Amino acid sequence: MLGYQANPQWRDMSDFVVHFTKPGPPYGDAYQNMMNILGTRTLIPGAEGFGLARREALVAERHRSVCFSEIPLDQLKRLVQRRSLYGIGFSRSFILSQGGGPVWYVQYASPAHRALKHQVDAALASREPEQHPLWSMTPFVDIQGDTHNAPYSYRFDWEREWRVPGLLRFTEYDVAVLFLPEEQHGIARDFFAWAVQEKAGPGYFCPCLDPLWSSEQISHALAQHDTQHARLQAG
């Protein structure tokens, strides 16, 4: 359901996080990129890292992460404009179990930023810098500032980002929802049914949602799926 911790009135929070695909490699099309991810059951981070120490060559690889948004499922339109209409949603609890978590946004040149920069410098100067425990935290810290604080001038805290460092492997049972335009819902369901029948790949039978739907439409689709699932469980 929409809401947070089973409370439908807490609509400013969500129990889910969503990864939206973008046009580009490997297939050029956001839909095909999503289907490739679902077929391989793997989300692979891009070449560019994220976080406080992403530009430090010694540990840059550890900052490559898979990104998600915790924006409530019925308020994704702004994010869709930056990404696409195609997304894969997981429960927050699953992402936490895979070593993921929310991003901490720190103001440029603030006392917190200076303290963190000091910790990064100390870690790099330590006897075994690659093994320093700080690098388990820095992928989750982003610095942001005002227009004159380039390269930190873009404020991205509105994305309510979560990350998983490294790649994320999952099963078809870990996916909570799929986002794609309504006219493609039937096509996707038929494809997954065929894939299971022909043993050609995994089948995803979670709710299909359109990210441009209203909150009422999304709530109805989630409730309808829950009802159908309960009937199947009852036999």
N, C-alpha and C positions, 0 to 999 in steps of 0.2 A: 504494500500500500504506500501511498504518498505520506510523508511525514517523517518522524524520527523516533526510534525506539518504540515502535508500535503505537505512537500517539499521532493520530491524523491531524491534530491541531498544531503541531510543531512543524509548520510548513517552511520555515526558514532553514531547516536542516534536512539531511537525507541519510538514509541507511545504505546508499549506493554511491559508487563512483563510476564514471564512464570514460572510456578511451575512444575518441573520435579519430577516424582515419582521414587522410588527406590525399588529394590527387598527387601522383608522382610515383617514383619507383616503389615496388618492382613492376607494377602493372599499369601505372599511369592513371588508373581510374579508382576513385575512392571506394566504390562498391566492390570491385575485384580485389583491392587491397584488403578489405575487411574479410571477404570470403577466403582469401589466402591465409589470413591469420586464424580464422576458424578451422580451416582444413588442417593446418599444421599444429593447432592448439598451442601456439607460441606467439607471444608479443616480443619483438626484438627491438632494442633501443636503437635510435639513430646514431650517426657518427659523432654528432655534437653532444657534449656532456652538459649537465646542469648542476648548479649549486656553487657554493662559495669558493671552492678550489678547483673548478673545472678547467682553468687555464694553467694549472700547475702540471707541467709535462710528466712529472714523476708519478702522479696519481690521477691523471686526466681520465684514464680508462675506467676507473672506479666511479666516475661521475656520469657515465652513460646510463641513462635510466629510461624506463617506460613511464609515460605520464597519463594522468587521469584528472577528471574534474569532479568535485563533490557538489557542484551546483544541483539543486533539486531537479528531479526529472521533468517537471513541468515548466522549468524556467531556463531552458537550454538554448533559446533562440539566439541570443547574443554570441554564445560560443560557437554555435553552428555556422554563423557568418564567418568566423575565422577558420573553421575546419571544413566540415562537410555535413551531410545529412546522415552519415553512416557511423554508427558507434556500437561498442560492446560494453555492456554494463556488468559490474561485479558488486557483490556485497562488500561493504567496508571491512567486515570481519575476515573475509577471504584475503583481501589485500594485506591486512595487518598480519595474517598468518604467513604470508610470503615475504615478510621483511619490509613491506611498504609502509607508508604513513604520509601525513599531511606536510606540506611545505611551510616553513617558518619564514615570514617576510620581515626583513630587518631594514630599517631606514639607513641610507647611506650617511656615513660620517657620524652616526649616533654612538653613544657610549657602548652599546651592544655590538655595533659593527667594529669599533676599534678593538674591543676585547676579543672578538672572534678572529680578527686579522692577526692579533698578537698570538693567539693559539695556533693559527695556521703556520706562522713564521717559526714558532717554537717546534712544532711537529716536523717541519721540513728540515730543521737543524738538529733533530734528534739523531741518536746513534743508528737506528734502523727506521728511517722515515716511512718506508713503504708499509711497515707493520704497525704504524701508530694508530691507536683506536679512534682518533679524531675523524678519520676518513669514513667511518661508519655513520657519522652525523652530517658532514658537510654537503652531501648530495641533497639534503633536505632543507638547506638554508639558501635563500635568495636575497640579494641586496637590491633595493629599489630606492629611487630618489626623485628629485624634481627635474624639470626640463634642462637645467644647467648641470645636472649630475651625470652626463653621458659617461660611460655606456649604461647607466642605470636609470635612464629617464622614463622608460616605459613602465607604467604601473600595471602589474598583472595580478595583484592580489584578488581582484574580482573573479578570477578563474577558479579560486579555491582549489588549488592544485594538490594532488597527491602523486607520489612517485614510488616506483619499485626499482632500486638499483639493479642493473643487469637485465637479463631477459626474464620473462614471466611465462612459465609453462602452466597450463590449466587443462581441465577436462571439459567436456560438454555440459557436465553437471555443475560446474563452477560458474557458468555464465548465467546471470540473473535476468537480463533483458537484452534485446537487440534493437537498435535504432536504424530505421530506414524508411523511405517514403511509403505511405500507405498503399499505393498502387503496386508495390513490390512485395508486400507481405505474403500474399498467396504464392507468388513465384518462389520465394525463399522457403516457405514451408514445404512446398511440393519437392523442391530440390533436396531438402534434408531428408524427407521421407524416402525419396529415391536412393539417396546415398546410403541410408541404413539398410534398405531392402537389398540393394546390390552389393553391400559391404564395400562401398567405394569411399567411405569417409564417415566422420561423426555426424550425428544429427542433433540439431539444436531446437528444442521444442519449448523453450522459455517464451515469455510474452514478446511479441513484436510491436514496437511502438513507433510512431512518427514523431520526431522531435518538435514538429510544428503544431502538434495537437494541443488542444486546451487541456487544462488540468482535469476537467470533467471527462474528457475522452480518454485520457491516460488512466485515470482512476477506474473507469468502466472496464478498460481492457485488462488491467491488473486483476480486478475483482472477477471478471469472467474467466480468466485463466485459472485463478485459484479455485473457482467453482468446478471447472472441468477437471482439474487435477484431483480434487477431493472425490469426485464421482469415480474416476479411474481407480483411485486407491481403495474405494469402497467395493470395487469389483462389480 
